[in-house]
Amino acid sequence: MIYLDNAATTYPKPEEVYNAMMDQMKGFGANPGRSGHKMAIEAGRLIFNTREMIARFFNIDNPMQIIFTANATESLNLAIKGVLKSGDHVITTSMEHNSILRPIKSLEKIGVENTIIQCNSEGIVNIEDIKGAIKSNTKMIAMTHASNVTGTIMPVEEVGRIAKESGLYFLLDAAQTAGVYEIDVKKLNIDLLALPGHKGLLGPQGVGILYIREDLDVMHMKEGGTGSKSEELIQPEMLPDRYESGTPNTPGIAGLAKGIEFIQKTGLDQIRQHEEMLTQYFIDELKKIEIVKIYGPKDAKKQAAVVSINIGEEDSSEIAYILDKVFEIAVRPGLHCAPYTHKTIGTFEQGTVRFSIGYFNTKNDIDEAIAAIKNICQQL
């Protein structure tokens, strides 16, 4: 199987990730922070060390501002619903995943206003449109770093600057970029950073991260056992305990740590350059096939390693089915949980066939995908 669905979850993972998860479960699979015996202490130390590693990776001063969640969706829900209150206004874009749009739209019922900035057909947002949408009650700008459909990289440094100058919170969804592109929360003026562990960070599913800037009050969404202040019947205010009720996914965090270690050892630049090379090669070869429609910037320097296409007017799900069953190539068709994006690029009815490239893909994988697409086109 040629796996080209890395925008959904990376596969395979580095071998160290699998080994670390098994070692933790078999060697010290106790509940961290809930007991004083050495296995629980070792599990707690693993989590703390991973928190410190993540803080260094994103240039975060205080590792206690790193919150572990189940996934990026939970992180985004916590950031959006924990900050915005009745009477507030939030700005986002038409290229967002439903993990941003649905929480924002759900808050309309309590009186939170929203403006969805319309991007162009390549998914590019106009900075002036964001500036023009700021109102007296605007509290947050929430946006993706790169589209999960077209890969379009957003001008996040400029948006972060606008947010800071305007006294707004900047929430960045880095689901498609963390682990491939440099993300410095200080340089980009990020107040809230949401990301999954299982995509570019090369960890397992079931672990997400939310960074909350110090002195930013985010209402927690659940209460329960934290292993701290157990004598009190109200949720502790200290971080990260305030947001981490219940037993953490220690095996998942162990795997995530090894994923980040692999990235650090390999180098962000090498990972990004490899993905850019394969992405541009894929785009250039696709351009030679007349019946294929390519969406997005069509430039690996302006998009993440995500390429969405259609073959004529053929149903995207049918093309993906053929790629899977006949050619053993895994891709994702449809609307990709991003309906506004597909309306923006004009594919809401048809969807697209999304190829998403990862570090472990090879040029041969891309050649096989191109050959398969050509074969399908010849049969039409």
N, C-alpha and C positions, 0 to 999 in steps of 0.2 A: 504493500500500500504506500502510495506517495501522499504524504500528509501536507495539505496546503490550506489548513483551517486554523492557523496559529492566532488569528484575531479572536477566536472563540476561546481557545486555551492552547498553550504551547505543548507540543508533543514531538519527539520524546523529551523527557527531562534529563539533565545530567545524572549520571549513575549515582553520584554522591547524594543526590536528593532522595532517591529511593532508599539508599542504605541508611541515611540519617534518620529517616522516619521509622524504619524497622528497628534500628539500634535504640532509639528512644523508647519505643513501645516495649521492647524486650528487656532493656537494661535498666531503665528508671521510669517506668510507666505509671508513676504516682501522680496525685493531684497537686499541682504547684500552688504554694501559698496557703494550703489548707492544713498542713501538718508540719511538724518540726523534725521528722526523721530525714535521714540523708537522701533518700530517693526523692522526696518532695522538694527538698532544698536544691538538689541537682536540677530537677525540672524547672523550678523557679529561676535558677541561675541561667539556664538555657534561654528562657523567655526574656529575661533582663538583658542578656548579652545580645540577643537578636534585636531587641529594641534599640540598643546603643548602635548596633551595626546599621540599622535603617536610618537612624538620626544622622550618622556620619555620611551616609550615602546621599542624602538629600540636603545636607548642610543645615541640619536642625540642631539648635543648641541644647535643648533639654529633651532627653529621650522619653521622659514621662509624658510628653505631649503626643507620643505615638500611641494610638489606640488600635488594638487588634479587633477586627470584626470578622464576620463570616465571608464577606466578599465586598467588592466595590459598590454594589448596589446598596448594601446595608450602610456602608460608609457615606454614600451620597444622601441617603435618607436621613441619617443622623445629622449631617451637616446642614441640609436644607430645612428640615422640619425643626431642628434644634435651634436655629437662628432666627428664622423668619416668623413674624407675629402679625396679627391683624393690623392692617393699615400700612404694612411694608410693601415695597415694590422690588421685584427682582428682574434682572435682565439676563436673557440667555439667547441662544441662536437656533436657527432652523436645522443645524447639523447635529443636534444632540441625540444621544441614545435615550430610550425611554426611562432609563435609570435617573436621568435628570428631569426629563419632561413630565413624567407621571407624578413624582412628588411635588413638583412645582404646581402642576394643574390641580392636584388634590387640595392644595392650600387655598384655592379660590373660594372654597366654601366657608373659610373662616376670615375672608377679607384680605387675602394677600394678592396684590396685583402682579401681573407679569407682562413683559414685553419680549416677544420672540423675534430677534433680528433676522430678517430674510437675507440669506447668503446668495451668491450667484450660482450659476449652473455647475461650476467646478467646486462648489462648497466653500468658497472664499468669502470671508466676512469683511465688510468695510468698517474700518476703525471709526470713521466719522459717524456712521449709523449708531454705533455703541455710545459715543459721546452724546449724540443727539437724543438718545433714549433716556438719559439720566434725568430724574425728577427730584423734587425736594424730599420725597419719601423713599427714594431708592436706597436699598440697604446692601444689596449683593449683586455681583456679576458672577454667574455660574456658567462654565463652558468646558467643552472637551479640549484636550490638547491636540488630538488628531482624530478625525472621523473614523468610525469603525466600518464605514461603507466605502468611502473614496480615499481614505488615508490622508485627506487634506490637513496639513499642519496649520494650526491657528496662530495668529500673532500674539502669543500669550505674554511676551515681555511687554509689548505696548499696552495690552489690556491691563496687565498688572500695574503698570505705571499710572494709567488712567484711574484705576480703582483707588490706588493710594492717594493720588492728588485730590480725588473727589471724596475721600473719607468713606469708601465703600469696602465691604468684604469681598475678597476674590477667592472663589471656590474653583479649583481645577480638577477635572476628571482626567487622570493620566492613565486610563485603562490600556490605551494602545501605545504608550510611549515609555512608561517607566521600565528601566532596564535596557533601553536602546538609546534614548536621548538623555542628555544631561538635564536634570531638574534640580535647580538650586532655589529653595523657597525664599531666600533673601533676595537674590538677584531678580527673581520673577515677582516679588512682592505677593507671594501666596499666603493667604490666611488659613485656608483649608485645602488639604490635598487628599484626594480619594484615589485609591488604586487597589487592584487585585494582586494577590500573590502568585496566581497561576498562569499569568500571561508572560510578559517580558521579563519578569523577575524570576521565572523558571521554577517557581515553587509549585506545590500541589494545590488542587482545588480545596475550598473550604477555609481559606485564610484571606482576609482583606485588611487594609490599613486605612486609617484616617489620621492625618496630622491636623492638630488644632493649635493655632498660634497661641502663645501665652497671653493671658489677660483677655482672651475672647471667651465669652460665656455661651456655651452651647448646652441647651437643655437635654438631659439624658432621656432615653426612650424606654428604659427598663430598669427595674430595681431587683435586688436579690443578693445572694451571697457573694462577697468579694474576698473573704479571708481577712478583712480588715474592719476594725471598729464594730465587731460583731455584737457588742453590748448595746448598740444603738439601733433603733427601729426605723431610722431614716437613712437614705442612701448617702454614703460618704461623699464629700465634695472633692477630695483630693484625686488627682489624676495619676495613673490611668484608671484607678478603681471605680470612679464614678460611672464609667461607660463599659466596664468589663465584668458585669455580673455573670456568675455561672462559671463552669469549668471551661478553661480555654482549650483550643485545639493544639495541644502541645506537640503531637507528632507533625502536624501541618506546619507549625512554626519552626520546628527542627528542620524540615525540608526546605522551607523558605530561606532559612539562614544559609543553607548550602547552595541554594540557587543564586543568592546574592554574592556569596563567596566565589562562585564560578564566574559571574559577571566581572567582579573585581579582578580576578586572576586573568581573565581573557582580555578585558579592557572594553569600555563602552565604545570607543572609536572603532575598534576592530569589528565588534558586533554590528554597529550601525553601517559601517562601510560594506560589510558583506551583504547585509540586507539591501542596501541601496544598489549595489552592483546587480544583484539578482532581479530586483524590482525593475530597474531601468532596462535590463536585457529583456525581461518578459514584456514590458510595454513596447519596446522597439520591435520585437518579433510580432506582437499582436497587431501593430499598425500595418503590417504587411498583408494582413488578411482582411480583404475588403468588407466582408459581411459582418465583421466583429465591431461592435460599438464599445468604446472604452470610456469610462466616466472618471471625473476628477481631474487634477492638474496634469496628469501624464508626465510627471517629472519627479524622479526619485528624491530630488533635493527639496521638493515642496510637499511631499506626501510620505507617510509611513509606508511600510511594506504591505500595503493593502491595495489590491487591484480588482475593481468591479467591472464586469463586462456583460454584454448580451450578444447572442448570435441571432442577428436579424430580429424577427418578432417572436422567436421561439420562447416558450415558457421557461423561466429560469430554473424552476424545480425539475423540469424534464431534462434539461441539459445536465444539471448536477447529478441526477439519477443515472444518466448514461455514463458520465465520468466515473462514478462510483462502481457501477455494476460491470461495465465493459472494460474500463481502463484502470480500475483500481486507484483512482485519484479522489481524495477527500477534499471537498470544498463546501461552501455554504450558500444556498440560494435564498431568494425571498426578500423580505423587508428588513431583516437583521435587527429587529427591535428598534428601528429608527424610521418611523413612517414619515416624519417631517423631512428627513434627509432625502428620502426617495421622491417626495413631492418637489423638493428643491431641484433635484437633478433630472426630474421628469420620468421616473421609473416606478411610480406608485402602483400602477396596474400590473406591470410585468415583473417587478423586482429585478434583482441582478444576480449574477453568478459571481460570488466573491472568492478570490484566491488571496490567501494571506500567508506571507512567507516568513519563516523563522530562521534563526541562526543555524539550525542543523539541516536546513535544506541545501541542496547542491544545484549546480548548473544543469546536471543531468535531470534532476526533478523538473526543472523549468522546460528543458527540451522535450521531455515526455509529455508535459502538459500542453505545450505548443503543438506537438504531433497529434495529440488527442483532439484538440480543438479543430485542427485542419481536417482531420478524419471526419469529425461530426459535420463540419461545413460541407464537405464533399458529398455527404449523404443526403443533404437537404435539396 
